Amino acid sequence: MTPPLNAVAQGHRRLVEVLSALTDDQVAAPSLLPGWSRGHVLAHLTDNARAFARVSALALRGQLVDAYDGGSAERDAIIEGLAGRTADEHRAGVARHAAALEAVWSTVDDWDRPVRFRNGDLAGIVQMRWREVWIHLVDLDLGVGPQEWSDEFSCHTIDFLLSRLPAGVALRQADGPRRWSTGDAESDGHAEINGRARDLAAWLAGRTPEQSPTGPLPELGPWPPHPDPIPDEARRSAS
């Protein structure tokens, strides 16, 4: 599978563009994520690129590593440590690490190479970065909303987040042919929610859609959890 490299690069360019006029006061102001300033969101985007570049580069050498050796505690500590940077420092960090990540990916000749992250492969790392960039661009509250999400990205995000829906609920795309369902929602008499792909994706992602989907909107479940890691020995024996 060829991952959405161009779409990720487009997201990086949009992020750099959005940050071009960012001030220090805007960095310190709240983002749309509760408890996080814009600086926290930018620190996360920057270090996520660094971590994914490391995971990808080592995977190309046949080495499987965690995105963070210290787990979520290390990730959170890095974000807290970088959040207070100046606007110029955030701009430089985002641009440098995004470029480094794209440079590593430019050398990949096999996107099926395994990674420890989500027990997946390199293609899955690209998809994860795709989601990180475009969803957190919205969280920065700097003029980018779900209306900029492409149909391809929106449908991918719905596919990824569909498990948040309770069983027996279906989504129908108002601006395209797609229909998604959970449980036995294919049966008659079950709830159906209608909306444009980007609005359905925004709602599933817990962000404010440009136009609210129509239909009974249930309470959403948690984001898809990270699966338990597969031991490296098991990976080797299966290959």
C-alpha positions as CSV (number, residue, x, y, z in Angstrom):
1,M,0.0,0.0,0.0
2,T,1.3,3.4,-0.9
3,P,0.8,5.8,2.0
4,P,-0.4,9.4,1.7
5,L,3.0,11.0,1.6
6,N,1.9,14.0,-0.5
7,A,-1.0,14.6,1.8
8,V,1.2,14.6,4.8
9,A,3.7,17.0,3.1
10,Q,0.8,19.3,2.2
11,G,-0.2,19.3,5.9
12,H,3.3,20.2,6.9
13,R,3.3,23.1,4.4
14,R,0.0,24.3,5.7
15,L,1.3,24.1,9.3
16,V,4.4,26.1,8.4
17,E,2.2,28.7,6.6
18,V,-0.2,29.0,9.6
19,L,2.8,29.6,11.9
20,S,4.4,32.3,9.8
21,A,2.8,35.1,11.7
22,L,2.5,33.5,15.1
23,T,3.4,35.6,18.1
24,D,4.6,34.7,21.5
25,D,1.3,35.7,23.1
26,Q,-0.5,33.4,20.7
27,V,1.7,30.5,21.6
28,A,0.9,30.9,25.3
29,A,-2.9,31.3,24.6
30,P,-5.2,28.3,25.0
31,S,-5.7,25.9,22.2
32,L,-9.0,24.1,21.5
33,L,-7.7,21.1,23.5
34,P,-8.6,21.4,27.1
35,G,-5.6,22.1,29.3
36,W,-3.2,22.6,26.4
37,S,-1.9,25.9,25.1
38,R,-1.0,26.3,21.5
39,G,2.6,25.8,22.6
40,H,1.6,22.3,23.9
41,V,0.0,21.4,20.5
42,L,3.1,22.6,18.7
43,A,5.5,20.8,21.0
44,H,3.5,17.6,20.4
45,L,3.5,18.0,16.6
46,T,7.3,18.8,16.6
47,D,8.3,15.9,18.9
48,N,5.9,13.5,17.2
49,A,7.8,14.1,13.9
50,R,11.1,13.5,15.7
51,A,9.8,10.3,17.3
52,F,8.3,9.0,14.0
53,A,11.5,9.8,12.1
54,R,13.5,7.7,14.7
55,V,11.0,4.8,14.5
56,S,11.1,4.9,10.7
57,A,14.9,5.2,10.3
58,L,15.5,2.3,12.7
59,A,12.8,0.2,11.1
60,L,14.7,0.5,7.8
61,R,17.6,-1.1,9.6
62,G,15.4,-3.9,10.9
63,Q,15.2,-2.5,14.5
64,L,11.9,-2.3,16.3
65,V,11.7,0.4,18.9
66,D,8.9,2.2,20.8
67,A,8.1,5.8,19.8
68,Y,9.1,6.7,23.4
69,D,11.3,4.4,25.4
70,G,9.7,5.8,28.6
71,G,6.1,5.5,27.3
72,S,3.5,8.2,27.7
73,A,5.2,9.7,30.7
74,E,8.3,10.5,28.6
75,R,6.1,11.9,25.8
76,D,4.2,14.1,28.3
77,A,7.4,15.4,29.9
78,I,8.8,16.3,26.5
79,I,5.7,18.2,25.5
80,E,5.7,20.1,28.9
81,G,9.4,20.9,28.4
82,L,8.9,22.3,24.9
83,A,5.6,24.0,25.2
84,G,7.0,27.3,26.6
85,R,9.3,27.9,23.6
86,T,9.0,31.2,21.7
87,A,7.1,31.5,18.5
88,D,10.4,31.6,16.5
89,E,11.6,28.5,18.3
90,H,8.4,26.6,17.6
91,R,8.5,27.6,13.9
92,A,12.1,26.4,13.6
93,G,11.4,23.1,15.4
94,V,8.3,22.3,13.4
95,A,10.0,23.0,10.1
96,R,13.2,21.1,11.0
97,H,11.6,18.0,12.3
98,A,8.9,17.8,9.6
99,A,11.6,18.1,6.9
100,A,13.7,15.4,8.7
101,L,10.7,13.0,8.8
102,E,10.0,13.5,5.1
103,A,13.6,12.9,4.3
104,V,13.6,9.5,6.1
105,W,10.4,8.5,4.3
106,S,12.0,9.5,0.9
107,T,14.4,6.5,1.4
108,V,11.7,3.9,2.1
109,D,11.4,1.1,-0.5
110,D,9.1,-1.2,1.4
111,W,6.2,0.3,3.3
112,D,5.2,-3.1,4.7
113,R,8.3,-3.0,7.0
114,P,7.1,-3.7,10.5
115,V,7.2,-1.2,13.4
116,R,6.3,-1.7,17.0
117,F,4.0,1.3,17.0
118,R,0.4,-0.2,17.0
119,N,2.0,-3.5,15.8
120,G,1.8,-2.0,12.4
121,D,4.1,-1.0,9.5
122,L,5.7,2.0,8.0
123,A,2.6,2.9,6.0
124,G,0.7,3.0,9.2
125,I,3.2,5.5,10.7
126,V,2.5,7.8,7.7
127,Q,-1.2,7.5,8.2
128,M,-0.8,8.3,11.9
129,R,1.2,11.5,11.1
130,W,-1.5,12.4,8.5
131,R,-4.1,12.4,11.3
132,E,-1.9,14.1,13.8
133,V,-1.1,17.1,11.5
134,W,-4.6,17.8,10.1
135,I,-6.5,17.2,13.4
136,H,-4.1,19.3,15.5
137,L,-4.1,22.1,12.8
138,V,-7.7,22.5,13.9
139,D,-6.8,22.4,17.6
140,L,-4.4,25.4,17.1
141,D,-7.4,27.6,16.4
142,L,-5.5,29.7,13.9
143,G,-7.9,29.7,11.0
144,V,-7.8,26.1,9.9
145,G,-11.0,24.1,10.4
146,P,-12.4,20.7,9.2
147,Q,-13.5,22.5,6.1
148,E,-9.9,22.1,4.8
149,W,-10.0,18.3,5.3
150,S,-10.0,16.5,2.0
151,D,-12.5,13.8,1.2
152,E,-9.7,11.2,1.3
153,F,-8.6,12.3,4.7
154,S,-12.1,12.6,6.1
155,C,-13.1,9.1,5.0
156,H,-9.8,7.7,6.3
157,T,-10.4,9.4,9.7
158,I,-13.9,7.9,9.8
159,D,-12.6,4.4,9.1
160,F,-10.1,4.8,11.9
161,L,-12.5,6.2,14.5
162,L,-15.6,4.1,13.6
163,S,-15.1,2.0,16.7
164,R,-16.1,5.1,18.8
165,L,-19.7,4.6,17.6
166,P,-22.0,2.3,19.6
167,A,-23.3,-0.8,17.9
168,G,-26.3,-0.4,15.6
169,V,-25.4,3.1,14.3
170,A,-24.6,3.9,10.7
171,L,-23.0,6.9,9.1
172,R,-24.0,8.0,5.6
173,Q,-22.0,10.5,3.5
174,A,-24.1,13.3,2.1
175,D,-21.5,14.4,-0.3
176,G,-20.3,11.0,-1.6
177,P,-21.2,7.3,-1.8
178,R,-19.8,6.0,1.5
179,R,-21.7,4.4,4.3
180,W,-20.2,3.1,7.5
181,S,-21.9,0.9,10.0
182,T,-21.2,-0.7,13.3
183,G,-22.6,-3.9,14.8
184,D,-25.8,-4.9,13.0
185,A,-26.5,-1.4,11.7
186,E,-27.0,-2.8,8.2
187,S,-30.4,-4.0,9.5
188,D,-33.5,-1.9,9.1
189,G,-34.6,0.3,12.0
190,H,-31.2,1.3,13.3
191,A,-30.1,4.8,13.7
192,E,-28.4,6.6,10.8
193,I,-26.4,9.8,10.9
194,N,-26.0,11.9,7.8
195,G,-23.5,14.5,7.0
196,R,-20.6,15.5,4.7
197,A,-17.5,13.4,5.2
198,R,-15.5,16.1,6.8
199,D,-18.3,16.9,9.2
200,L,-18.8,13.3,10.2
201,A,-15.0,13.0,10.6
202,A,-14.8,16.1,12.8
203,W,-17.7,14.9,15.0
204,L,-16.1,11.5,15.4
205,A,-12.8,13.1,16.3
206,G,-14.4,15.3,18.9
207,R,-13.9,18.5,17.0
208,T,-16.6,21.0,16.0
209,P,-17.9,20.3,12.5
210,E,-18.7,23.1,10.1
211,Q,-22.2,21.7,9.7
212,S,-23.5,19.4,12.4
213,P,-24.5,15.9,11.1
214,T,-28.2,15.2,11.2
215,G,-29.7,12.3,13.1
216,P,-29.5,11.0,16.7
217,L,-26.0,11.7,17.8
218,P,-25.0,9.2,20.4
219,E,-22.3,9.6,23.1
220,L,-19.0,8.5,21.6
221,G,-16.7,5.9,23.0
222,P,-13.0,6.2,23.5
223,W,-10.4,6.5,20.7
224,P,-9.1,3.2,19.4
225,P,-6.7,2.0,22.0
226,H,-3.1,1.0,21.3
227,P,-3.0,-2.8,21.0
228,D,-0.8,-4.8,23.3
229,P,2.7,-5.0,21.8
230,I,3.7,-8.2,19.9
231,P,6.9,-9.6,21.4
232,D,9.8,-9.1,18.9
233,E,10.5,-12.9,19.1
234,A,6.9,-13.6,17.9
235,R,7.4,-11.1,15.0
236,R,10.6,-12.8,13.9
237,S,9.1,-16.3,14.1
238,A,6.1,-15.2,12.0
239,S,8.3,-13.6,9.3
